[in-house]
Amino acid sequence: MCGCFGAIGHDIDPIVIRSLAITNRERGTDSLGFVNSKNKIWKKADDPLTLLSTDSCNKYLETLSDCWFVLGHTRLGTRGLTTDRNAHPFQKSNYIGVHNGIVHAPQKFEVDSEYIWYKLKKEKGDYQKAWGDMGGNWSLAWTDGEHVFLQAFNQVLSMTIYNGIVYFSSDWSHLEASLGVNQTHQFEDGETWKFFEKGHAEKIDKLENSYTYAGHYYNHVNATYTPQKSIGYQDTNTVTNTNLIIPEEYNNLEENIFYEDEEFTYHKNRGWERINENHKYDNDAWAKDYEEYTQQYDT
């Protein structure tokens, strides 16, 4: 989980951006980063609260009054080391963006978010082609050098208008707390907006994503797992909660397998890993058995 936030419009208030960075700290404490309409990137690996008091960050925020947008990010590292290099935003050619969520990226990418902008560059800005078959979930804010785009897919993202400026954040409560507003727009799956420097904004084509998760989908009704060998393929065999045996072929996959319902992910090099410690299970006995099973894969 990370935080995406920012503003689109002239006369941006740096104090609001600072407030949104602080509220988004609950979503990520590993780094803080920004990109503005001059395509100037500032990003550092450290607690956002610490970074917001540094001279370099303060000087950067002071320049926002001369910019027509700023995109911000607080990182909670899930893949890749906590370094300045791995902080958001990421840039691929003229595409610069920030990402909240997890995507199914090949192992060659140190941070999964890099894969998003790699694909967008490859498809020359066509997000339907770039992300239409990409697995995962995301809220995104990016620029192509001329426009700003916002998009959400299976993730949270909200925006509102305040004094003629569009402010956005990963959580609607951040906007309400930072701006004192009580009306925000929450994005639907695939919803995408395009913003222009002169104040025009338009809702553009919804992202059509056809990806089918590879992995196992837990059925709470009968407490069984249904293996899926690969994307789009449904195996008819089931594994009961008393005999949790994962087929050997899963160990040979070149990419990660993500688990949609039970908040587990399988990494080729690290084995099983829970990504939501607060997740509650309907079947306590099954959960206990499964945790014992996964311990043998922890490295």
CORBELLIN-V439119 format. One record per backbone hydrogen bond with DSSP energy under -1.0 kcal/mol. NH is the residue of the N-H (numbers start at 1). CO is the residue of the C=O. E is the energy in kcal/mol with one decimal. If there is no record, write none. Layout:
nh=[NH NH]
co=[CO CO]
e=[E E]
This chain:
nh=[3 5 6 7 8 9 17 18 19 20 21 22 23 24 26 27 28 30 32 33 34 35 36 37 39 42 44 51 52 53 54 58 59 60 61 62 63 64 66 67 70 71 72 73 74 75 83 87 90 92 95 96 97 98 100 104 105 109 114 115 117 118 119 120 121 122 123 124 125 126 127 130 131 132 134 137 138 139 140 141 142 143 144 148 149 150 151 152 153 158 159 160 162 165 166 167 168 169 170 174 176 177 178 179 180 185 187 190 191 193 194 195 196 199 202 204 207 210 217 219 223 225 228 233 235 239 243 245 250 251 252 253 257 259 265 266 267 271 273 275 279 287 288 289 290 291 292 293 294 295 297 298]
co=[74 72 168 70 166 68 13 14 15 16 17 18 19 20 23 24 25 75 44 73 42 71 40 69 36 34 32 47 48 50 51 54 55 56 57 58 60 61 63 64 7 35 5 33 3 31 81 84 97 95 92 143 90 141 139 135 103 106 111 112 113 114 115 116 117 118 119 121 120 123 125 126 127 128 131 102 153 100 151 98 149 96 147 195 142 193 140 191 138 169 185 167 165 162 8 160 6 158 4 171 172 173 174 175 176 159 157 152 188 150 202 148 200 196 194 192 190 132 226 224 219 239 215 230 227 225 240 243 247 248 249 250 266 264 273 257 271 267 265 263 276 283 284 285 286 287 288 289 290 291 294 295]
e=[-2.7 -1.8 -1.9 -2.2 -2.6 -3.5 -1.6 -2.5 -2.2 -2.7 -2.2 -2.0 -2.5 -2.1 -1.0 -1.8 -1.1 -2.9 -2.2 -2.0 -3.2 -1.6 -1.3 -1.4 -2.3 -2.3 -2.5 -2.3 -2.5 -1.1 -1.8 -2.3 -2.6 -1.7 -2.6 -1.8 -1.2 -1.4 -1.8 -1.9 -2.3 -2.7 -4.0 -1.9 -2.0 -1.6 -1.3 -1.1 -2.2 -2.9 -2.1 -1.9 -2.2 -2.5 -2.2 -2.9 -1.4 -1.7 -1.4 -1.2 -1.0 -2.2 -2.3 -1.8 -2.3 -2.2 -2.0 -1.6 -3.0 -1.5 -1.2 -2.3 -2.6 -1.3 -1.1 -2.7 -2.8 -1.8 -3.3 -1.6 -2.1 -2.3 -1.2 -1.7 -2.9 -1.9 -2.1 -1.5 -3.4 -2.8 -2.2 -2.4 -2.8 -1.6 -2.5 -2.6 -2.1 -2.4 -1.2 -1.0 -2.0 -2.4 -2.3 -2.4 -1.7 -3.4 -2.9 -2.6 -2.0 -2.5 -2.6 -2.9 -2.9 -1.6 -2.5 -1.8 -2.6 -3.5 -1.0 -2.1 -1.4 -2.3 -1.0 -2.2 -1.2 -2.4 -1.7 -1.5 -1.7 -1.7 -1.2 -1.0 -1.9 -1.6 -2.7 -2.7 -2.5 -2.5 -2.1 -2.7 -1.6 -2.4 -2.4 -2.3 -2.6 -2.5 -2.1 -1.9 -2.4 -1.3 -1.9 -1.0]
